[in-house]
Amino acid sequence: MPPRLAALRPRSTSRLFHVCATCVAYVAFLASATHCADDADDPSPAKTGNMPSWAGDTGDTGDTGDATSTSEVPEDDLPDDQEFDCTTLPPIPNGYATLPGPAAAEDFVFDQSGGLVSVKEGSIYVAQHDANAELLIPGAFGSNTAGTLMLPDGDLVVADVENGRLIRISPSGAKTTLLGGLSYPNGVAVDPEGRVYVAEQDTGRVQRVHSDTLESGVIAEGLLNPNGLAFSPGYGTLYIGSFGGGTVHAVDIDSAGAATNLRIHAENFGLPDEDEDGPGDEDGPWDEDGPWDDSLPQDLDSFTPEQAALLVAACEGKAPDDNCEVEFAGDGYEGWCVILASSDQICWPFGHDGDGDDDAVGLDGLGVDVCGNVYVTQYIASILWRIDTQGTVIQVADFSGDTEWIPNIRWGSGLGGWDTHSLYVMDRGQDRVFQLDLGIPGVLPPHLIN
């Protein structure tokens, strides 16, 4: 979910290089452990036993379709080590595949057993390739969760937006609060040492906490609505997307998790120049060929009552195309007054960060391939962008014909039919993911590293 613009995000949706040869090893069933702590009762969960399984055998389960539990993938079925030549990238694909089944969620992760794990409306689901999602743990969280990843031992770590916490949960349902008192925790990243990084959007900062010792600290601050997080190859750089500012920052992370050299990595996402005349001007970013016209909601039902009240009040006494500003959590967001299909007039701030710059706000999930190229989803516009290692931004895919909400992305695990060279894009509005065959693998997550 967006940061301060969380109060502006629709609730329902209808819509070069480092020359290298990167060797990545995919191995399942790491030697690791689960913990049996009650929520927040055990400050330092011990690691004993075997890798936990999210294969659907947790006992109290239900089913969203006709899928059944599957057994763990034998090690003989794991993909071989591979090398990738980054001197020449494959061409951008012309289209993508739609795979129904996974439970629609803000984020998701591929597990060590060939499943896709996601948290939908507070419950944890797993989906096998070409199968409907299976309910694993009902009511594990409140209805509003965000970043979802796995720790090196296979436990899930989830950003509990509703309660301002970062939660660790095992397949048995045992929970531990890793970090509390957060103001809109959203994107998360995990390094091989078990440190978890979380974007705290309403405070404009990124925090780090160790999943075992619970040692924590702030690694970046002064950001505008930080959202998606992703690591570079080698885990030496953390990329931070900005939902409100339309930028991607980078910060260097050393082996101890200390951060230095916070900087802007990319900020031009291809939107038109600022147009003072608003959407009614045929040369402006709101004309019928622009990226925002088709993104407007149909009516106020697309927003929470709080969101609708803010947007309507900002245009009271104004005419269509007049400039307007929405204030939320002390920050102002500039936009124009527009008429919805329902005849309601609202202030539509997307496309502006309040500083008069036409940045691509709505940047959401991040991912990085093995050559160091950064990929970022754009909310509402439903565009996937790629930033090369020189900071050049190009459009990779446009999903706006199928959805208005592509929150997060993950590369396939190579297990259970999920292709390592394909990027999977969550459709937040329906139970499905899109598969984009990029022909290049992503940075291997810690729970799959040998």
ZAKOL-103271 format. One record per residue (C-alpha): residue in one letter; z negated, y, x negated. Coordinates in nm, 4 decimals, decimal comma. Example, Ala and Ser with C-alpha at 12.3 -4.5 7.8 and 13.67 -1.06 7.14 Angstrom:
BEGIN
PT:residuo:Z:Y:X
PT:A:-0,7800:-0,4500:-1,2300
PT:S:-0,7140:-0,1060:-1,3670
END
This chain:
BEGIN
PT:residuo:Z:Y:X
PT:M:0,0000:0,0000:0,0000
PT:P:0,0569:0,3537:-0,1162
PT:P:-0,2146:0,5696:-0,2599
PT:R:-0,3203:0,8875:-0,0848
PT:L:-0,0002:0,8476:0,1056
PT:A:-0,1659:0,5386:0,2470
PT:A:-0,2308:0,7676:0,5364
PT:L:0,1429:0,8235:0,5503
PT:R:0,2713:0,4709:0,5055
PT:P:0,4112:0,3098:0,8209
PT:R:0,1985:0,0284:0,9497
PT:S:0,4844:-0,1757:1,0905
PT:T:0,8260:-0,2154:0,9313
PT:S:1,1735:-0,2939:1,0518
PT:R:1,3279:-0,1989:0,6743
PT:L:1,9264:-0,1011:-2,5265
PT:F:1,7392:-0,3139:-2,5490
PT:H:1,5191:-0,4851:-2,8023
PT:V:1,7534:-0,7316:-2,9728
PT:C:1,5529:-1,0459:-2,9521
PT:A:1,5422:-1,4147:-2,8867
PT:T:1,2352:-1,4753:-2,6745
PT:C:1,0951:-1,8219:-2,6530
PT:V:0,8810:-1,8863:-2,3480
PT:A:0,6957:-2,2090:-2,2784
PT:Y:0,6253:-2,3121:-1,9220
PT:V:0,3329:-2,5552:-1,9027
PT:A:0,1204:-2,6310:-1,5972
PT:F:-0,2343:-2,7496:-1,5596
PT:L:-0,4036:-2,5476:-1,8330
PT:A:-0,7457:-2,6690:-1,9421
PT:S:-0,9713:-2,4311:-1,7600
PT:A:-1,2296:-2,4045:-1,4898
PT:T:-1,3407:-2,3016:-1,1511
PT:H:-1,6669:-2,1330:-1,0695
PT:C:-1,8964:-2,1803:-0,7749
PT:A:-2,0483:-1,8371:-0,7343
PT:D:-2,1091:-1,6794:-0,3996
PT:D:-1,9541:-1,3365:-0,3563
PT:A:-2,1076:-1,1019:-0,6157
PT:D:-2,4002:-1,3394:-0,6828
PT:D:-2,2820:-1,4758:-1,0183
PT:P:-2,1944:-1,1960:-1,2606
PT:S:-2,0422:-1,4293:-1,5182
PT:P:-1,8692:-1,7376:-1,3742
PT:A:-1,8610:-2,0297:-1,6127
PT:K:-1,5434:-2,2152:-1,7056
PT:T:-1,5681:-2,5900:-1,6790
PT:G:-1,3457:-2,8574:-1,5366
PT:N:-0,9718:-2,8636:-1,4681
PT:M:-0,7180:-2,6113:-1,3484
PT:P:-0,7777:-2,5393:-0,9790
PT:S:-0,5057:-2,6369:-0,7366
PT:W:-0,3616:-2,4236:-0,4571
PT:A:-0,1558:-2,7181:-0,3260
PT:G:-0,3084:-2,7114:0,0197
PT:D:-0,5933:-2,9604:-0,0144
PT:T:-0,8858:-2,7256:0,0473
PT:G:-0,9955:-2,8914:0,3675
PT:D:-0,9960:-2,6357:0,6503
PT:T:-0,6270:-2,5628:0,6854
PT:G:-0,3783:-2,4681:0,9496
PT:D:-0,0023:-2,4411:0,9545
PT:T:0,2386:-2,1592:1,0279
PT:G:0,5247:-2,4062:1,0593
PT:D:0,6117:-2,7646:0,9866
PT:A:0,5367:-2,7581:0,6146
PT:T:0,2964:-3,0134:0,4712
PT:S:0,0856:-3,0183:0,1565
PT:T:0,2567:-3,1225:-0,1620
PT:S:0,1195:-3,2876:-0,4705
PT:E:0,1032:-3,1185:-0,8062
PT:V:0,4216:-3,1065:-1,0080
PT:P:0,4265:-3,3736:-1,2833
PT:E:0,4466:-3,2362:-1,6358
PT:D:0,7776:-3,4171:-1,6837
PT:D:0,9253:-3,1849:-1,4192
PT:L:0,8274:-2,8675:-1,6009
PT:P:1,1185:-2,6645:-1,7393
PT:D:1,1994:-2,6917:-2,1083
PT:D:1,1273:-2,4098:-2,3504
PT:Q:1,4089:-2,1576:-2,3443
PT:E:1,5434:-1,8799:-2,5591
PT:F:1,7168:-1,5695:-2,4319
PT:D:1,9535:-1,3470:-2,6262
PT:C:1,8789:-0,9875:-2,5293
PT:T:2,1797:-0,8390:-2,7057
PT:T:2,3881:-0,8740:-2,3889
PT:L:2,2370:-0,8773:-2,0428
PT:P:2,4035:-1,0640:-1,7568
PT:P:2,5897:-0,8443:-1,5065
PT:I:2,3956:-0,7179:-1,2070
PT:P:2,4466:-0,9612:-0,9157
PT:N:2,6473:-0,8475:-0,6155
PT:G:2,4094:-0,9900:-0,3574
PT:Y:2,0929:-1,1863:-0,2944
PT:A:1,9719:-1,4881:-0,0999
PT:T:1,7165:-1,4842:0,1812
PT:L:1,4515:-1,7571:0,1744
PT:P:1,2400:-1,7857:0,4910
PT:G:0,8927:-1,9363:0,4845
PT:P:0,6490:-1,7491:0,2559
PT:A:0,3805:-1,5562:0,4427
PT:A:0,4634:-1,1842:0,4406
PT:A:0,2142:-0,9980:0,2243
PT:E:0,1705:-0,6959:0,0016
PT:D:0,1823:-0,9181:-0,3089
PT:F:0,2239:-1,2819:-0,4110
PT:V:0,2093:-1,5138:-0,7116
PT:F:0,3640:-1,8466:-0,8103
PT:D:0,1020:-2,1098:-0,8880
PT:Q:0,0994:-2,4034:-1,1305
PT:S:0,1919:-2,6543:-0,8618
PT:G:0,5250:-2,5168:-0,7455
PT:G:0,3885:-2,3012:-0,4650
PT:L:0,4078:-1,9344:-0,3683
PT:V:0,0615:-1,8015:-0,2866
PT:S:0,0107:-1,4879:-0,0770
PT:V:-0,2599:-1,3193:0,1297
PT:K:-0,1499:-1,2303:0,4829
PT:E:-0,3904:-1,0400:0,7082
PT:G:-0,6851:-1,1624:0,5020
PT:S:-0,5939:-1,5332:0,4938
PT:I:-0,4526:-1,7213:0,1947
PT:Y:-0,1270:-1,9137:0,2384
PT:V:0,0898:-2,1239:0,0099
PT:A:0,4608:-2,1921:0,0621
PT:Q:0,6713:-2,4505:-0,1122
PT:H:1,0362:-2,3734:-0,1795
PT:D:1,2429:-2,3990:0,1421
PT:A:0,9335:-2,4626:0,3544
PT:N:0,7104:-2,2628:0,5867
PT:A:0,3803:-2,1296:0,4577
PT:E:0,0680:-2,3407:0,4991
PT:L:-0,2694:-2,1818:0,5723
PT:L:-0,5189:-2,2624:0,2973
PT:I:-0,8220:-2,0366:0,3418
PT:P:-0,8484:-1,8491:0,6714
PT:G:-1,0311:-1,5157:0,6759
PT:A:-1,0896:-1,4980:0,3025
PT:F:-1,0663:-1,1172:0,3083
PT:G:-1,0397:-0,8251:0,5461
PT:S:-0,6996:-0,7419:0,6895
PT:N:-0,6008:-0,4996:0,4120
PT:T:-0,5366:-0,6477:0,0682
PT:A:-0,2952:-0,5514:-0,2066
PT:G:-0,2410:-0,6795:-0,5637
PT:T:-0,2580:-1,0586:-0,5949
PT:L:-0,2346:-1,2465:-0,9255
PT:M:-0,3811:-1,5458:-1,1055
PT:L:-0,6265:-1,5545:-1,3917
PT:P:-0,5530:-1,7752:-1,6935
PT:D:-0,7654:-2,0516:-1,5369
PT:G:-0,5721:-2,0411:-1,2093
PT:D:-0,8238:-1,8585:-0,9898
PT:L:-0,6774:-1,5847:-0,7725
PT:V:-0,7664:-1,2201:-0,8231
PT:V:-0,7069:-0,9974:-0,5196
PT:A:-0,7414:-0,6237:-0,4600
PT:D:-0,9552:-0,5942:-0,1461
PT:V:-0,8454:-0,2509:-0,0243
PT:E:-1,0608:-0,2536:0,2871
PT:N:-1,3847:-0,2964:0,0905
PT:G:-1,2875:-0,1219:-0,2341
PT:R:-1,3319:-0,4314:-0,4493
PT:L:-1,1497:-0,6541:-0,6945
PT:I:-1,2247:-1,0145:-0,5970
PT:R:-1,1922:-1,3441:-0,7830
PT:I:-1,1537:-1,6476:-0,5573
PT:S:-1,1175:-2,0172:-0,6351
PT:P:-0,9206:-2,2714:-0,4267
PT:S:-1,2521:-2,3819:-0,2742
PT:G:-1,3039:-2,0310:-0,1388
PT:A:-1,5881:-1,9341:-0,3772
PT:K:-1,5684:-1,5595:-0,4398
PT:T:-1,6999:-1,3252:-0,7074
PT:T:-1,6717:-0,9470:-0,7091
PT:L:-1,5258:-0,8473:-1,0445
PT:L:-1,5360:-0,4736:-0,9767
PT:G:-1,6644:-0,2738:-0,6819
PT:G:-1,6815:0,0858:-0,5673
PT:L:-1,3039:0,1297:-0,5988
PT:S:-1,1103:0,3921:-0,4082
PT:Y:-0,7984:0,2194:-0,2802
PT:P:-0,7440:-0,0619:-0,5349
PT:N:-0,3800:-0,1654:-0,5262
PT:G:-0,1633:-0,3023:-0,8074
PT:V:-0,3147:-0,5523:-1,0504
PT:A:-0,2152:-0,7028:-1,3846
PT:V:-0,3783:-0,9763:-1,5935
PT:D:-0,3594:-1,0260:-1,9692
PT:P:-0,3911:-1,3594:-2,1571
PT:E:-0,7551:-1,2846:-2,2440
PT:G:-0,8520:-1,2763:-1,8773
PT:R:-0,8837:-0,9003:-1,8497
PT:V:-0,7762:-0,7632:-1,5127
PT:Y:-0,6229:-0,4169:-1,4728
PT:V:-0,6291:-0,2445:-1,1348
PT:A:-0,4648:0,0769:-1,0159
PT:E:-0,7203:0,2824:-0,8268
PT:Q:-0,4865:0,5009:-0,6311
PT:D:-0,7088:0,7535:-0,4609
PT:T:-0,8727:0,8510:-0,7908
PT:G:-0,5516:0,8539:-0,9951
PT:R:-0,6784:0,6110:-1,2549
PT:V:-0,6423:0,2545:-1,3850
PT:Q:-0,9482:0,0454:-1,4623
PT:R:-0,9933:-0,2725:-1,6635
PT:V:-1,2514:-0,5476:-1,6145
PT:H:-1,2978:-0,8783:-1,7949
PT:S:-1,2954:-1,1650:-1,5481
PT:D:-1,5822:-1,3483:-1,7242
PT:T:-1,8078:-1,0860:-1,8836
PT:L:-1,7393:-0,8197:-1,6193
PT:E:-1,7205:-0,5584:-1,8944
PT:S:-1,5177:-0,2713:-1,7479
PT:G:-1,3839:0,0752:-1,8179
PT:V:-1,1179:0,3325:-1,7357
PT:I:-0,7971:0,3035:-1,9398
PT:A:-0,5866:0,5773:-1,7785
PT:E:-0,6570:0,8700:-1,5481
PT:G:-0,5032:1,1896:-1,4189
PT:L:-0,2179:0,9960:-1,2583
PT:L:-0,0660:1,0714:-0,9191
PT:N:-0,1218:0,7735:-0,6911
PT:P:-0,0880:0,4894:-0,9461
PT:N:0,0372:0,1712:-0,7802
PT:G:0,2272:-0,1186:-0,9425
PT:L:0,1237:-0,2563:-1,2833
PT:A:0,3111:-0,4879:-1,5214
PT:F:0,2938:-0,5861:-1,8881
PT:S:0,5664:-0,5776:-2,1506
PT:P:0,6663:-0,8875:-2,3501
PT:G:0,3766:-0,9571:-2,5867
PT:Y:0,1343:-0,7751:-2,3570
PT:G:0,1243:-0,4683:-2,5839
PT:T:0,2279:-0,2128:-2,3212
PT:L:0,1116:-0,1716:-1,9623
PT:Y:0,3519:0,0002:-1,7233
PT:I:0,2098:0,2000:-1,4313
PT:G:0,4145:0,3001:-1,1292
PT:S:0,3351:0,6131:-0,9276
PT:F:0,3794:0,5954:-0,5525
PT:G:0,3146:0,9649:-0,5026
PT:G:0,4759:1,1066:-0,8166
PT:G:0,7896:0,8963:-0,8494
PT:T:0,7275:0,8164:-1,2154
PT:V:0,6572:0,5115:-1,4302
PT:H:0,4057:0,5655:-1,7084
PT:A:0,3401:0,3449:-2,0107
PT:V:0,0194:0,2997:-2,2073
PT:D:-0,0327:0,0917:-2,5217
PT:I:-0,2932:-0,1861:-2,4984
PT:D:-0,4392:-0,3438:-2,8151
PT:S:-0,5760:-0,6968:-2,8524
PT:A:-0,9211:-0,5826:-2,7412
PT:G:-0,7852:-0,4206:-2,4269
PT:A:-0,8251:-0,0628:-2,5525
PT:A:-0,5621:0,1840:-2,4299
PT:T:-0,3840:0,4635:-2,6191
PT:N:-0,0751:0,6836:-2,5903
PT:L:-0,0390:0,7297:-2,2161
PT:R:0,3106:0,8688:-2,1553
PT:I:0,5916:0,8937:-1,8998
PT:H:0,8368:0,6056:-1,9410
PT:A:1,0823:0,6990:-1,6639
PT:E:1,1047:0,9615:-1,3920
PT:N:1,4654:0,9927:-1,2727
PT:F:1,5371:0,7421:-0,9982
PT:G:1,8675:0,8788:-0,8827
PT:L:1,7676:1,0963:-0,5876
PT:P:1,9667:1,4136:-0,5189
PT:D:1,8595:1,7514:-0,6512
PT:E:1,6030:1,9432:-0,4502
PT:D:1,7472:2,1024:-0,1390
PT:E:1,5532:2,4000:-0,0058
PT:D:1,7439:2,3966:0,3230
PT:G:1,6066:2,0617:0,4333
PT:P:1,7725:1,7699:0,6061
PT:G:2,0074:1,9829:0,8157
PT:D:2,2071:2,0969:0,5150
PT:E:2,5066:1,8704:0,4628
PT:D:2,4661:1,8801:0,0863
PT:G:2,0981:1,7931:0,0941
PT:P:1,9231:1,4619:0,0346
PT:W:1,8850:1,4160:0,4094
PT:D:2,2531:1,4065:0,5036
PT:E:2,3935:1,0890:0,6564
PT:D:2,5001:0,9481:0,3222
PT:G:2,1639:1,0111:0,1567
PT:P:1,8927:0,7530:0,0872
PT:W:1,6413:0,8817:0,3403
PT:D:1,8297:0,9257:0,6691
PT:D:1,8267:0,5578:0,7637
PT:S:1,4635:0,5225:0,6560
PT:L:1,3041:0,7357:0,9277
PT:P:1,0897:0,5413:1,1727
PT:Q:1,1955:0,5351:1,5362
PT:D:0,8684:0,6553:1,6846
PT:L:0,5001:0,7221:1,6212
PT:D:0,4128:0,3558:1,6807
PT:S:0,5187:0,2953:1,3221
PT:F:0,2046:0,4789:1,2062
PT:T:-0,1679:0,4493:1,2508
PT:P:-0,3221:0,7131:1,4836
PT:E:-0,4533:0,8997:1,1779
PT:Q:-0,1120:0,8984:1,0125
PT:A:0,0630:1,0137:1,3283
PT:A:-0,1847:1,2967:1,3842
PT:L:-0,1382:1,4296:1,0321
PT:L:0,2402:1,4184:1,0466
PT:V:0,2678:1,5779:1,3915
PT:A:0,0116:1,8523:1,3207
PT:A:0,1975:1,9593:1,0059
PT:C:0,5018:2,0609:1,2155
PT:E:0,3305:2,2256:1,5099
PT:G:0,5036:2,5564:1,5794
PT:K:0,7874:2,4744:1,3403
PT:A:1,1548:2,4068:1,4018
PT:P:1,3516:2,1050:1,2756
PT:D:1,4439:2,1400:0,9065
PT:D:1,1544:2,3813:0,8430
PT:N:0,9508:2,3098:0,5316
PT:C:0,6126:2,1509:0,5931
PT:E:0,3197:2,0097:0,4008
PT:V:0,0857:1,7229:0,4773
PT:E:-0,2587:1,7281:0,3199
PT:F:-0,4430:1,4068:0,2614
PT:A:-0,7463:1,3429:0,0424
PT:G:-0,7180:1,6960:-0,0949
PT:D:-0,3573:1,6653:-0,2062
PT:G:-0,0562:1,8298:-0,0411
PT:Y:0,2784:1,6572:0,0050
PT:E:0,5827:1,8708:0,0796
PT:G:0,8635:1,7710:0,3125
PT:W:1,0660:1,8830:0,6151
PT:C:1,0144:1,8714:0,9888
PT:V:1,2339:1,6026:1,1445
PT:I:1,2897:1,4726:1,4978
PT:L:1,2459:1,0991:1,5530
PT:A:1,4464:0,8950:1,8011
PT:S:1,1437:0,9161:2,0309
PT:S:1,1794:1,3008:2,0298
PT:D:0,8527:1,3370:1,8389
PT:Q:0,8656:1,5901:1,5566
PT:I:0,6853:1,5011:1,2353
PT:C:0,6598:1,6209:0,8785
PT:W:0,8446:1,3714:0,6592
PT:P:0,7156:1,4075:0,3016
PT:F:0,8873:1,1179:0,1273
PT:G:1,1069:1,2409:-0,1568
PT:H:0,8690:1,5143:-0,2720
PT:D:0,5486:1,5001:-0,4708
PT:G:0,4125:1,8388:-0,3800
PT:D:0,5336:2,0022:-0,7016
PT:G:0,8811:2,0804:-0,5728
PT:D:1,0398:1,8017:-0,7750
PT:D:1,2717:1,5571:-0,6006
PT:D:1,1141:1,2486:-0,7523
PT:A:1,1524:0,9071:-0,5926
PT:V:0,8122:0,8706:-0,4328
PT:G:0,7365:0,5351:-0,2815
PT:L:0,7620:0,3404:-0,6081
PT:D:0,5680:0,0223:-0,5422
PT:G:0,5751:-0,3109:-0,7295
PT:L:0,6635:-0,3519:-1,0986
PT:G:0,7968:-0,6390:-1,3100
PT:V:0,9260:-0,6749:-1,6664
PT:D:1,1853:-0,9166:-1,8055
PT:V:1,1660:-1,0885:-2,1449
PT:C:1,3855:-0,8190:-2,3004
PT:G:1,1510:-0,5390:-2,1996
PT:N:1,3428:-0,3942:-1,9041
PT:V:1,1148:-0,2688:-1,6258
PT:Y:1,1951:-0,3311:-1,2579
PT:V:1,0417:-0,1282:-0,9762
PT:T:1,0671:-0,1491:-0,5986
PT:Q:1,0971:0,1614:-0,3848
PT:Y:0,9246:0,1581:-0,0488
PT:I:1,1224:0,2678:0,2620
PT:A:1,4449:0,3177:0,0639
PT:S:1,4193:-0,0591:-0,0109
PT:I:1,5894:-0,0186:-0,3491
PT:L:1,5199:-0,2170:-0,6654
PT:W:1,5553:-0,0128:-0,9849
PT:R:1,5791:-0,1209:-1,3481
PT:I:1,4580:0,0918:-1,6399
PT:D:1,5985:-0,0165:-1,9760
PT:T:1,4001:0,0154:-2,2983
PT:Q:1,5489:0,3603:-2,3563
PT:G:1,4222:0,4842:-2,0198
PT:T:1,7597:0,4862:-1,8445
PT:V:1,7297:0,4087:-1,4716
PT:I:1,9926:0,2189:-1,2735
PT:Q:1,9977:0,0686:-0,9256
PT:V:1,9962:-0,3111:-0,9245
PT:A:1,9862:-0,3981:-0,5544
PT:D:1,9678:-0,2366:-0,2119
PT:F:1,7760:-0,4337:0,0531
PT:S:1,7805:-0,1585:0,3172
PT:G:2,0169:-0,3561:0,5401
PT:D:1,7490:-0,6227:0,5828
PT:T:1,4116:-0,4554:0,5417
PT:E:1,2263:-0,1288:0,4919
PT:W:0,9407:-0,2654:0,2858
PT:I:0,9792:-0,4480:-0,0458
PT:P:0,6314:-0,4151:-0,1954
PT:N:0,6258:-0,6551:-0,4922
PT:I:0,8363:-0,8778:-0,7137
PT:R:0,7824:-1,1911:-0,9253
PT:W:1,0028:-1,4112:-1,1398
PT:G:1,0188:-1,7767:-1,0440
PT:S:0,7830:-2,0165:-1,2186
PT:G:1,0433:-2,2886:-1,2830
PT:L:0,8281:-2,5226:-1,0729
PT:G:0,9093:-2,6635:-0,7317
PT:G:1,2546:-2,5047:-0,7154
PT:W:1,1569:-2,1447:-0,7993
PT:D:1,4174:-2,0355:-1,0564
PT:T:1,2878:-1,8778:-1,3801
PT:H:1,5968:-1,6545:-1,4083
PT:S:1,5667:-1,5190:-1,0547
PT:L:1,3551:-1,2302:-0,9324
PT:Y:1,1883:-1,2906:-0,5951
PT:V:1,1270:-0,9869:-0,3736
PT:M:0,8728:-0,9930:-0,0919
PT:D:0,9790:-0,8750:0,2542
PT:R:0,6601:-0,7233:0,3911
PT:G:0,7977:-0,7153:0,7448
PT:Q:0,8928:-1,0829:0,7852
PT:D:0,7834:-1,4210:0,6509
PT:R:1,0438:-1,4473:0,3764
PT:V:1,1417:-1,3478:0,0240
PT:F:1,4730:-1,2395:-0,1219
PT:Q:1,6060:-1,4165:-0,4309
PT:L:1,8003:-1,2053:-0,6793
PT:D:1,9704:-1,4102:-0,9526
PT:L:1,9403:-1,1761:-1,2518
PT:G:2,0188:-1,4442:-1,5083
PT:I:1,7197:-1,3403:-1,7207
PT:P:1,3576:-1,4612:-1,7115
PT:G:1,0532:-1,2413:-1,6750
PT:V:0,7423:-1,2010:-1,8872
PT:L:0,5433:-1,5203:-1,8479
PT:P:0,2130:-1,4698:-1,6603
PT:P:-0,1046:-1,5862:-1,8365
PT:H:-0,1726:-1,8792:-1,6000
PT:L:0,1633:-2,0331:-1,7019
PT:I:0,1402:-1,9649:-2,0762
PT:N:0,0894:-2,2674:-2,2995
END
